Amino acid sequence: MKELYFIGLGLHKLVSAELKPYHKGWMITRIFVPDGFQDDDYDLKVLELVIADADKEGVVLYLSPQSYQTSYQYVSLGFQTYRGVPRRRPNYKGGKP
């Protein structure tokens, strides 16, 4: 896993996701979307890049409260609350995480 994932949007504009090692997996500590791009689902697009790598490497992902605003958006990507923290196991197909 990388500690930084990003999507370039143009000159000096990046959507990014920052990660840190956490409890036998990786914690997504921050997702940043520049002003003017929040309504274009770029947060989900950069998260899909992270998930693709996590699935390839068999890594569990966690979301910090600072990295997302409404957790219901991420339920469709397989994140479910585990001990108070949204967690996603590799290659999530639905059902219990």
N, C-alpha and C positions, 0 to 999 in steps of 0.2 A: 504494500500500500504506500501511497505517497502522502505527504503531509499537506499538500496543496493541490487542488483541482481548480481549473478555471476554464471559462469560455470567453473568448475575445469578442467584444461587441463593436469595436471600432477604436479610433485613436484615444488612448488613455481610458478606455472603459472596459472593465472586466467584471464578470460574475465569478465569485470564488467560493470554495468550500475548504475550510481548514480542519485538519484532523490531528489527533494526538493518540498515542497508544493508551488503551484503557482496558482493564480487567479482561485479559485474554482476547482482546479485540481492538477496535478503534472507535474513539469518540469523535463525532463531528461537532466541533466546538463553535463553529461560526459559518454561516452562509451569508454572503454579502451580494446584494444586487444594487447597482447604482440607481440613483434617482432617475425617474422617467422610464424605468424598465421593470418595475415591480408587477405590473399587470400582465406580463408576457410569459409567466410560468418559468422564468429562467432559474428560479430556485430549484424547481423540480428537475429541470434539464441538467443542472450541474450535479444534483443528487443522483440522477440516473448514471452519470459517469462514475461516481464513487461506488455505487451499487454494482455496476458491471465488474469493476476491479475486485471488489469484495467477494463477489460470487466466484470469479476465476481463482482467487486465492483461498477461498474457504474461510473468510473472515467474518466475525460477528461485528455488526455496527451498532453504535449507540448514538442517540441525539441528546446534546445538552440543551437545557431550557433556553439558553441564549441563541441557539442555532435555528430555532423555528418559532413561529408565532402561533400557528394553529395546528396542533398535532393531527387533526382529522385529515389534513391534506396528505399526510404521509402514511396513513393506514393502508391506502391502496397500494403502496409500495412495499408493504410487509412489515412496517414498524408497529409493534404492539408494546404496551407498557409492561415492563418486567421490573419488579422491585422499585417502582416509581420512576423508571427511566425508559423512554422509548428504545426498543431494541429490535434488530432485524438479523435473523440468522441467514447464512448463505443459501442461495437458490430457493428462496421462499416461494411457495406455490399456493399459499392460502392455508387456512386452518390455524392451528396452534403454533406459535413461534418457538 
